[in-house]
Amino acid sequence: MTLIQLPREAFDENHRLSDAAWRTFTEACSWSTNRQLDGIIPINDVPRFANSPDRAAAIAELIDKDWIYERGENYELGEHGKLLLTREQQERRRARWREKKRKQRQRSTTTSAAHLSSPQTSTGDSPDGLPLGTGDEWDE
């Protein structure tokens, strides 16, 4: 799943966009984040992510209203796309997640090893020290 974070202003101002333009913009943000493009989207990628039937009109509207900019062979997301996670931020986040998981696995392995190495003494009692029943007492 791709998480995108947009500034509040984007939601406050999206009523100025057509549905096709808003959809295309959010799809562009998602594409950029998922592909780690840092807000720079190759023009040739647009048909791969923009599913609006009015894709060309939506792009033209986004350019006209400065939500995206045309930069040669690429589109650059405008101010509303500046809060997207960069490649570097995503890599740092993933590294922290991997380290957290490594520590969790290490603790889990240590706990499991300690549990397995401790002598197992069973008295037939429940964990709270009471004798285990046979279930027959429920039939009385």
Secondary structure in CASP SS format (residue, H / E / C, confidence):
PFRMAT SS
TARGET T0000
AUTHOR 0000-0000-0000
METHOD secondary structure of the structure
MODEL  1
M C 1.00
T C 1.00
L C 1.00
I C 1.00
Q C 1.00
L C 1.00
P C 1.00
R H 1.00
E H 1.00
A H 1.00
F H 1.00
D H 1.00
E H 1.00
N H 1.00
H H 1.00
R H 1.00
L C 1.00
S C 1.00
D H 1.00
A H 1.00
A H 1.00
W H 1.00
R H 1.00
T H 1.00
F H 1.00
T H 1.00
E H 1.00
A H 1.00
C H 1.00
S H 1.00
W H 1.00
S H 1.00
T H 1.00
N H 1.00
R C 1.00
Q C 1.00
L C 1.00
D C 1.00
G C 1.00
I E 1.00
I E 1.00
P E 1.00
I H 1.00
N H 1.00
D H 1.00
V H 1.00
P H 1.00
R H 1.00
F H 1.00
A C 1.00
N C 1.00
S C 1.00
P C 1.00
D C 1.00
R H 1.00
A H 1.00
A H 1.00
A H 1.00
I H 1.00
A H 1.00
E H 1.00
L H 1.00
I H 1.00
D H 1.00
K C 1.00
D C 1.00
W C 1.00
I E 1.00
Y E 1.00
E E 1.00
R E 1.00
G C 1.00
E C 1.00
N E 1.00
Y E 1.00
E E 1.00
L E 1.00
G C 1.00
E H 1.00
H H 1.00
G H 1.00
K C 1.00
L C 1.00
L C 1.00
L C 1.00
T C 1.00
R H 1.00
E H 1.00
Q H 1.00
Q H 1.00
E H 1.00
R H 1.00
R H 1.00
R H 1.00
A H 1.00
R H 1.00
W H 1.00
R H 1.00
E H 1.00
K H 1.00
K H 1.00
R H 1.00
K H 1.00
Q H 1.00
R H 1.00
Q H 1.00
R H 1.00
S H 1.00
T H 1.00
T H 1.00
T H 1.00
S H 1.00
A H 1.00
A H 1.00
H H 1.00
L H 1.00
S H 1.00
S C 1.00
P C 1.00
Q C 1.00
T C 1.00
S C 1.00
T C 1.00
G C 1.00
D E 1.00
S C 1.00
P C 1.00
D C 1.00
G C 1.00
L C 1.00
P E 1.00
L C 1.00
G C 1.00
T C 1.00
G C 1.00
D H 1.00
E H 1.00
W H 1.00
D H 1.00
E C 1.00
END
